[in-house]
Amino acid sequence: MRVPPLAVALTFLGISVPQLAFAGDTEWRRYVIPSTGTSVDMPVSIFTSDAGEPDGGTGRRFFTEDRRADLTVQSVANPGNESPAAFLAKMQPPAGIVYKRITPDFFVVSSIRKDRIWYNRCNRGNSTMNCVMINYPVAEKRQWDAVVTRISRTLRG
């Protein structure tokens, strides 16, 4: 596993940096919400703690062992089968969005809040929006890029 330069520098200064199981060390499994069929590849060697059901939807929430990052997989009711753009507008996302992409089939938004990156992707389903939400430290952005990309691209439902 490649150790990031920042981690090497902090370790040299005597500051402990918890390491994540990234790259080839990452174990992935398909997580499925049984009631909706929503599924996603999930790095189970990174998100090791089950935090139970999320607020406002069906699914699960997971944390890293040290709780510095979290992943939520959920299906949210969309009885009017609203478009991703209309659904996102109703969510009233916080100001300061850094990245936003909206298509007829999904939306993605991301920003920085309190030294953490938050990332949200929702795919339009049959009367649901099927979502992944990931929060992780800004200082670890490069380590998380490939993980977030894989999670996002494998979301189905």
Backbone torsions as a table, in degrees:
resi	resn	phi	psi	omega
1	MET	NA	134.2	177.7
2	ARG	-77.5	127.6	178.6
3	VAL	-93.7	125.9	-178.7
4	PRO	-62.9	146.0	-179.7
5	PRO	-55.0	-38.0	179.6
6	LEU	-61.4	-40.9	179.4
7	ALA	-64.4	-40.3	178.2
8	VAL	-62.7	-46.1	-179.3
9	ALA	-62.7	-44.2	-179.4
10	LEU	-67.1	-37.8	178.1
11	THR	-64.9	-41.8	177.3
12	PHE	-58.7	-36.2	179.2
13	LEU	-81.3	0.1	178.5
14	GLY	87.4	12.5	178.8
15	ILE	-98.6	123.7	-178.5
16	SER	-76.4	134.3	177.2
17	VAL	-122.0	114.9	177.8
18	PRO	-64.1	136.1	-179.1
19	GLN	-95.9	143.5	175.6
20	LEU	-99.8	153.1	177.1
21	ALA	-84.6	82.7	179.9
22	PHE	-101.7	176.4	177.1
23	ALA	60.5	-130.7	-174.3
24	GLY	-70.2	-15.9	-178.3
25	ASP	-83.0	-7.2	-173.5
26	THR	-80.4	127.9	175.3
27	GLU	-97.8	126.0	-178.2
28	TRP	-112.2	143.0	172.6
29	ARG	-139.3	153.9	177.5
30	ARG	-81.1	122.0	175.3
31	TYR	-100.7	133.9	-178.4
32	VAL	-127.0	133.3	170.7
33	ILE	-85.9	109.0	-172.9
34	PRO	-57.3	-39.1	-173.8
35	SER	-71.9	-23.0	-177.7
36	THR	-119.7	-15.9	-177.0
37	GLY	81.1	-0.8	176.6
38	THR	-60.1	136.6	-178.9
39	SER	-144.4	158.8	-178.6
40	VAL	-160.1	147.8	170.3
41	ASP	-72.9	131.9	-176.8
42	MET	-127.4	131.7	178.3
43	PRO	-80.0	92.3	-174.6
44	VAL	-70.2	-18.2	176.1
45	SER	-81.7	-10.0	175.7
46	ILE	-101.6	-51.3	179.5
47	PHE	-94.5	90.8	-171.0
48	THR	-98.0	-14.1	-175.9
49	SER	-111.6	123.7	176.6
50	ASP	-82.3	120.1	-177.6
51	ALA	-102.3	9.5	175.3
52	GLY	89.3	-165.1	-176.6
53	GLU	-73.7	145.4	177.1
54	PRO	-79.8	161.5	173.3
55	ASP	-74.3	137.9	170.7
56	GLY	76.9	20.9	179.2
57	GLY	-177.0	178.0	178.4
58	THR	-101.6	134.9	178.7
59	GLY	150.9	-150.3	-177.7
60	ARG	-142.5	157.2	174.9
61	ARG	-122.6	140.1	-177.8
62	PHE	-132.7	151.4	177.3
63	PHE	-125.6	158.3	166.0
64	THR	-71.9	162.1	-177.4
65	GLU	-55.4	-38.2	-179.0
66	ASP	-91.0	4.0	176.1
67	ARG	64.1	20.6	178.6
68	ARG	-83.6	-11.6	177.4
69	ALA	-141.0	152.8	178.2
70	ASP	-142.6	157.0	179.5
71	LEU	-134.4	130.4	174.5
72	THR	-120.0	131.4	174.0
73	VAL	-118.0	121.0	-177.9
74	GLN	-153.8	156.9	172.0
75	SER	-111.3	129.4	-178.8
76	VAL	-115.5	134.6	-179.3
77	ALA	-58.1	135.7	176.0
78	ASN	-137.4	66.1	-170.8
79	PRO	-59.9	-29.2	178.2
80	GLY	-84.0	1.4	-177.3
81	ASN	50.5	44.1	-179.6
82	GLU	-63.2	154.7	177.4
83	SER	-66.7	158.5	175.2
84	PRO	-55.0	-38.3	179.5
85	ALA	-63.6	-44.8	180.0
86	ALA	-67.4	-40.3	179.4
87	PHE	-63.2	-44.8	178.8
88	LEU	-61.7	-42.6	-179.9
89	ALA	-61.1	-38.6	178.2
90	LYS	-67.9	-29.9	179.9
91	MET	-67.7	-20.6	-176.0
92	GLN	50.5	67.9	-179.9
93	PRO	-63.0	152.8	-178.6
94	PRO	-63.1	157.5	177.1
95	ALA	-66.1	160.8	175.5
96	GLY	86.0	25.0	178.1
97	ILE	-62.8	130.1	-178.8
98	VAL	-89.4	-35.4	-178.6
99	TYR	-135.8	134.6	176.9
100	LYS	-146.7	131.6	173.9
101	ARG	-138.4	129.3	-179.7
102	ILE	-129.5	129.4	175.4
103	THR	-127.2	175.8	175.5
104	PRO	-64.8	-18.9	-175.8
105	ASP	-105.0	-20.7	-177.3
106	PHE	-161.0	167.9	167.3
107	PHE	-135.3	154.3	174.3
108	VAL	-134.7	132.2	172.9
109	VAL	-134.6	148.8	179.0
110	SER	-152.1	149.9	177.7
111	SER	-161.9	-175.3	178.3
112	ILE	-120.4	131.9	178.4
113	ARG	-142.9	121.3	177.5
114	LYS	53.0	53.4	177.6
115	ASP	61.5	21.7	177.5
116	ARG	-131.2	140.9	173.6
117	ILE	-87.8	132.4	171.1
118	TRP	-114.7	138.5	-175.3
119	TYR	-133.2	132.0	-179.1
120	ASN	-137.0	123.9	173.2
121	ARG	-125.4	133.5	176.5
122	CYS	-130.9	128.1	175.4
123	ASN	-98.4	139.6	177.6
124	ARG	-75.1	124.7	177.5
125	GLY	-113.6	-165.9	177.5
126	ASN	-84.5	95.9	-177.3
127	SER	67.7	19.5	174.2
128	THR	-140.5	161.0	164.3
129	MET	-114.3	125.3	-175.1
130	ASN	-106.3	118.5	-164.0
131	CYS	-127.2	153.0	164.8
132	VAL	-125.1	136.2	175.9
133	MET	-127.2	129.9	-177.0
134	ILE	-130.3	133.5	176.1
135	ASN	-126.1	132.7	-177.7
136	TYR	-156.7	160.1	-176.0
137	PRO	-64.5	137.1	177.3
138	VAL	-57.1	-39.2	-177.4
139	ALA	-62.5	-16.6	-179.2
140	GLU	-108.0	17.7	-174.3
141	LYS	-50.9	-50.7	-176.7
142	ARG	-62.0	-36.5	177.7
143	GLN	-65.0	-34.6	-174.9
144	TRP	-86.2	-18.5	-173.1
145	ASP	-50.2	-52.4	-176.9
146	ALA	-67.9	-35.6	179.2
147	VAL	-64.9	-49.3	-179.7
148	VAL	-62.0	-41.7	179.7
149	THR	-60.9	-46.5	-179.8
150	ARG	-64.7	-44.8	178.4
151	ILE	-57.1	-50.1	-177.3
152	SER	-60.6	-46.2	-176.1
153	ARG	-72.1	-18.6	-178.3
154	THR	-98.5	-0.8	178.8
155	LEU	-65.0	125.6	178.2
156	ARG	-128.7	147.3	176.7
157	GLY	121.2	NA	NA
